[in-house]
Amino acid sequence: MAGLETDSRRFAAQGRKRLSPPGYIGRFAPSPTGPLHFGSLVAAVGSYLDARTHGGKWLLRMEDLDEPRCSQPHADEILRLLEAYGFEWDGEVLYQSKRKEHYQAALDQLVENGHAYPCACTRKEIADSSISGVEGPVYPGTCRDGLHGRAARAWRVRVNDVPICFEDRQQGRHCQNLQDDIGDFVIKRADNYFAYQLAVVVDDAEQGITDVVRGADLLTSTPRQIHLQKLLGCKTPEYLHLPVVLNEAGQKLSKQTMAAPLETGDAGSALIAALGFLGMDPPIDLSNASGAEILGWARIK
């Protein structure tokens, strides 16, 4: 695996601790669209160790919003693999697909307060009339002042030109101007499914998440989530974005790049590799240990 070794070492040396966290609650939130891979394991290990090192809770959430791509068998397999690797989570597993009324309530609140509006634009129309931002076309605000007789397709939240900045425990200070870099963004899609950005904010708030540890590929999503947190009156968690695991072609490991699935029988070697990626140096006598023993060693380091 390729990766960002300097950032990984910094996680082991600096990113693990923060001062006196009050009632730390962390979480791991995979999408059950397929089996977990090594990149998923790094995120799971990083979030798990950060929670346990701070004496906190570690919750498990299935981000199965995109129901056509997700399945219960995939979710069940993820749970079996995590158990085989020695992970222990607190409380019941939360499934986003069962929480639509909570997301609708948040959308209703945003609409009532004038922060969200319906949008009739297609992707092609946006691409043809937009400049490029950090994640593709910047929405030009076509429907901000009304649909002009067209049918609504999606719902968007209004942004402004005030930079949103936060201190990431791993990546340092990060700022983004949503108006220039993203534009008004979708919170309910044209296919009637709620968008990740809204659901994750609602869930983090309701679960009392104090610390979010996840991959750096989601770093640019964080300002959007902070914007929604402010609009909905939610607290902003601490963030720690881990370095992304890359394949030999320099691509992020993912299901789309055909990342190899984890196997339940490979817990020891996979966990040791994940700890190595994060800058830790497990002793050789752990090579034949169980997943629980390896994670137990890492928790006290």
Phi and psi in degrees as a GROMACS rama.xvg file:
@    title "Ramachandran Plot"
@    xaxis  label "Phi"
@    yaxis  label "Psi"
@TYPE xy
-95.6791  161.766  ALA-2
-171.371  -171.484  GLY-3
-104.204  89.0252  LEU-4
-62.671  -39.5634  GLU-5
-60.291  -46.5708  THR-6
-65.6828  -36.1651  ASP-7
-62.7819  -45.9754  SER-8
-61.7871  -35.0283  ARG-9
-67.1654  -30.9102  ARG-10
-62.7075  -46.7819  PHE-11
-65.2679  -36.7965  ALA-12
-85.8773  -34.7131  ALA-13
-128.133  -37.0779  GLN-14
-72.3448  -16.987  GLY-15
-72.2774  -32.6586  ARG-16
-109.805  144.545  LYS-17
-138.398  163.637  ARG-18
-76.5951  126.228  LEU-19
38.0618  61.8805  SER-20
-65.4546  124.985  PRO-21
-81.3011  109.83  PRO-22
57.8563  55.6317  GLY-23
-54.9585  130.777  TYR-24
-135.075  116.865  ILE-25
-112.673  -178.717  GLY-26
-159.859  157.455  ARG-27
-123.089  131.04  PHE-28
-134.646  76.8069  ALA-29
-77.3852  159.091  PRO-30
-101.087  122.183  SER-31
-80.7028  60.8198  PRO-32
-99.1083  0.0975814  THR-33
169.814  -175.416  GLY-34
-71.8569  158.18  PRO-35
-69.7342  151.221  LEU-36
-126.005  -176.607  HIS-37
-61.5885  -37.8982  PHE-38
-61.9427  -39.0305  GLY-39
-63.3304  -39.6863  SER-40
-64.442  -40.2379  LEU-41
-59.3439  -43.3921  VAL-42
-64.7073  -41.3041  ALA-43
-64.2755  -46.3649  ALA-44
-63.2977  -45.3872  VAL-45
-61.5379  -45.2683  GLY-46
-70.3062  -38.671  SER-47
-63.9048  -48.5783  TYR-48
-66.4261  -36.8293  LEU-49
-63.9321  -41.7839  ASP-50
-65.6282  -49.4935  ALA-51
-69.7581  -34.9548  ARG-52
-62.7067  -32.3115  THR-53
-93.2015  11.6728  HIS-54
66.718  27.507  GLY-55
-104.945  -177.787  GLY-56
-90.5141  150.934  LYS-57
-126.592  110.904  TRP-58
-97.7085  156.316  LEU-59
-120.365  128.041  LEU-60
-128.846  132.412  ARG-61
-95.6677  113.78  MET-62
-89.4526  77.3839  GLU-63
-105.347  37.6152  ASP-64
-59.6963  -43.1037  LEU-65
-81.0328  77.2122  ASP-66
-59.0776  -35.3013  GLU-67
-62.2483  -26.3257  PRO-68
-98.0405  -13.5906  ARG-69
-103.544  160.33  CYS-70
-151.571  152.686  SER-71
-65.2199  -38.8871  GLN-72
-57.8374  -39.3678  PRO-73
-64.8851  -41.671  HIS-74
-62.4024  -43.7817  ALA-75
-62.6544  -39.2565  ASP-76
-66.5838  -37.5001  GLU-77
-61.9277  -43.5653  ILE-78
-62.9943  -43.2661  LEU-79
-62.4665  -41.2384  ARG-80
-67.7617  -43.4546  LEU-81
-60.3693  -40.7612  LEU-82
-63.4069  -42.5386  GLU-83
-64.6807  -28.2219  ALA-84
-87.8207  -0.00434896  TYR-85
93.0822  9.34336  GLY-86
-77.1578  142.323  PHE-87
-128.414  122.469  GLU-88
-108.457  162.13  TRP-89
-101.097  133.625  ASP-90
75.8573  -173.203  GLY-91
-81.6016  153.473  GLU-92
-71.9644  133.304  VAL-93
-95.4783  132.646  LEU-94
-112.032  120.67  TYR-95
-63.5173  -30.9484  GLN-96
-63.098  -16.8371  SER-97
-99.119  10.0305  LYS-98
-123.766  27.6399  ARG-99
-62.3248  -34.2562  LYS-100
-65.362  -29.5211  GLU-101
-69.789  -40.5757  HIS-102
-69.728  -37.024  TYR-103
-64.8154  -38.4686  GLN-104
-62.5667  -39.8894  ALA-105
-66.4089  -41.4003  ALA-106
-62.2641  -43.8792  LEU-107
-59.6784  -39.8417  ASP-108
-64.3312  -42.0141  GLN-109
-65.431  -40.6091  LEU-110
-65.6593  -45.8769  VAL-111
-59.3215  -35.4867  GLU-112
-90.8726  8.39531  ASN-113
76.5677  17.9435  GLY-114
-96.1022  -12.3668  HIS-115
-133.009  153.373  ALA-116
-151.061  156.536  TYR-117
-76.2244  150.691  PRO-118
-131.351  136.723  CYS-119
-105.534  0.0274312  ALA-120
-73.0614  144.177  CYS-121
-91.5175  164.684  THR-122
-60.8679  -38.7993  ARG-123
-65.3198  -41.8847  LYS-124
-61.2516  -40.9315  GLU-125
-67.3102  -43.6875  ILE-126
-63.2659  -36.2451  ALA-127
-74.9105  -21.0496  ASP-128
-117.768  13.9781  SER-129
-121.052  160.722  SER-130
-94.2477  164.349  ILE-131
-84.7609  136.757  SER-132
-116.157  -156.431  GLY-133
-73.5404  -21.0003  VAL-134
-134.907  36.8898  GLU-135
111.422  -157.144  GLY-136
-62.5869  139.889  PRO-137
-86.7538  124.487  VAL-138
-62.2739  126.805  TYR-139
-82.0178  0.904425  PRO-140
82.362  24.4874  GLY-141
-54.5041  -41.5116  THR-142
-101.972  11.4145  CYS-143
-57.065  -36.6802  ARG-144
-105.237  18.1304  ASP-145
130.617  164.994  GLY-146
-89.3876  -12.8977  LEU-147
54.3034  45.2896  HIS-148
85.8026  -2.61719  GLY-149
-91.8817  159.938  ARG-150
-83.4091  140.547  ALA-151
-69.1219  140.889  ALA-152
-113.046  -42.9695  ARG-153
-140.115  177.296  ALA-154
-122.139  136.89  TRP-155
-121.978  155.367  ARG-156
-106.169  140.354  VAL-157
-74.6872  140.963  ARG-158
-119.668  174.045  VAL-159
-134.281  -177.197  ASN-160
-97.7651  23.042  ASP-161
-90.1722  121.984  VAL-162
-60.2651  139.97  PRO-163
-105.202  121.33  ILE-164
-123.374  147.76  CYS-165
-150.856  158.81  PHE-166
-99.9693  111.099  GLU-167
-86.2604  135.41  ASP-168
-66.7445  -19.1172  ARG-169
-108.88  -44.4326  GLN-170
-94.289  -8.82664  GLN-171
84.0917  -160.648  GLY-172
-71.4396  133.641  ARG-173
-134.394  131.397  HIS-174
-128.697  148.879  CYS-175
-150.577  135.724  GLN-176
-97.9687  105.011  ASN-177
-61.7702  -35.3635  LEU-178
-63.5062  -40.8571  GLN-179
-83.4836  -33.7945  ASP-180
-97.9401  -24.5582  ASP-181
-128.95  -47.8989  ILE-182
85.2999  174.904  GLY-183
-55.7737  125.186  ASP-184
-110.488  158.325  PHE-185
-74.4256  133.647  VAL-186
-119.037  -14.3345  ILE-187
-140.062  124.048  LYS-188
-79.3777  167.976  ARG-189
-65.6854  -23.1136  ALA-190
-87.7095  9.25181  ASP-191
78.8492  9.1703  ASN-192
-93.6235  143.012  TYR-193
-72.0894  146.44  PHE-194
-79.6636  152.038  ALA-195
-53.5625  -43.2891  TYR-196
-58.8336  -40.1022  GLN-197
-74.3518  -46.686  LEU-198
-61.4607  -42.0914  ALA-199
-67.0356  -34.612  VAL-200
-67.6904  -45.577  VAL-201
-61.8293  -45.7319  VAL-202
-67.252  -44.404  ASP-203
-59.9279  -39.5884  ASP-204
-67.6847  -46.8364  ALA-205
-70.971  -27.7624  GLU-206
-87.7741  -3.77495  GLN-207
69.9161  31.6219  GLY-208
-64.636  124.695  ILE-209
-98.5228  -25.1704  THR-210
-140.721  128.645  ASP-211
-110.91  117.583  VAL-212
-116.602  118.12  VAL-213
-157.453  -179.568  ARG-214
-73.0313  152.542  GLY-215
-69.2291  -10.5317  ALA-216
-66.0235  -15.9074  ASP-217
-100.008  6.96254  LEU-218
-59.3158  -42.2997  LEU-219
-73.414  -13.8639  THR-220
-79.1996  -22.9596  SER-221
-60.7757  -43.4241  THR-222
-58.9169  -35.2414  PRO-223
-64.3196  -40.1278  ARG-224
-68.9703  -38.1139  GLN-225
-64.307  -39.5684  ILE-226
-59.5162  -45.795  HIS-227
-67.373  -37.2497  LEU-228
-58.4278  -42.4267  GLN-229
-65.717  -43.0938  LYS-230
-66.8619  -32.8237  LEU-231
-94.7819  -0.667384  LEU-232
73.1593  30.9843  GLY-233
-99.1676  151.317  CYS-234
-72.5695  148.002  LYS-235
-93.468  123.096  THR-236
-70.2304  169.101  PRO-237
-75.2077  146.678  GLU-238
-121.789  142.427  TYR-239
-140.245  110.452  LEU-240
-101.876  115.649  HIS-241
-76.5564  153.051  LEU-242
-60.8639  146.608  PRO-243
-85.6378  138.851  VAL-244
-81.648  131.515  VAL-245
-113.722  153.902  LEU-246
-88.8127  -176.686  ASN-247
-64.3801  -22.4453  GLU-248
-87.8308  3.32609  ALA-249
81.2689  13.97  GLY-250
-95.9338  149.032  GLN-251
-61.5745  133.507  LYS-252
-62.6631  127.773  LEU-253
-162.775  171.441  SER-254
-64.3485  -33.5972  LYS-255
-68.1795  -28.7206  GLN-256
-98.3784  19.0913  THR-257
62.0997  41.0382  MET-258
-63.5345  138.34  ALA-259
-66.9099  135.181  ALA-260
-71.5016  149.993  PRO-261
-72.405  150.073  LEU-262
-114.724  142.642  GLU-263
-62.5255  -29.8107  THR-264
-80.325  -3.87064  GLY-265
-107  23.7955  ASP-266
-56.1586  -48.3437  ALA-267
-59.9862  -53.3116  GLY-268
-67.0559  -37.7439  SER-269
-67.9223  -42.4146  ALA-270
-65.88  -41.3023  LEU-271
-63.1569  -39.373  ILE-272
-64.5344  -40.6869  ALA-273
-65.0325  -42.2596  ALA-274
-63.8731  -39.3268  LEU-275
-62.3942  -40.9888  GLY-276
-61.1235  -34.9272  PHE-277
-85.1446  6.42821  LEU-278
92.9137  9.11362  GLY-279
-96.8444  162.739  MET-280
-132.251  78.6708  ASP-281
-61.5353  142.838  PRO-282
-67.9456  155.022  PRO-283
-63.0576  -26.6383  ILE-284
-72.2714  -4.30167  ASP-285
-88.8237  -3.95418  LEU-286
-61.775  -27.5962  SER-287
-107.09  12.0102  ASN-288
-80.7816  164.726  ALA-289
-76.0908  165.703  SER-290
-59.3612  -42.3273  GLY-291
-62.199  -38.2483  ALA-292
-68.0868  -39.5833  GLU-293
-66.1152  -45.0783  ILE-294
-65.8929  -34.871  LEU-295
-63.2719  -40.1956  GLY-296
-61.9434  -45.6819  TRP-297
-66.5377  -30.5437  ALA-298
-64.7859  -28.5487  ARG-299
-98.8533  4.66851  ILE-300
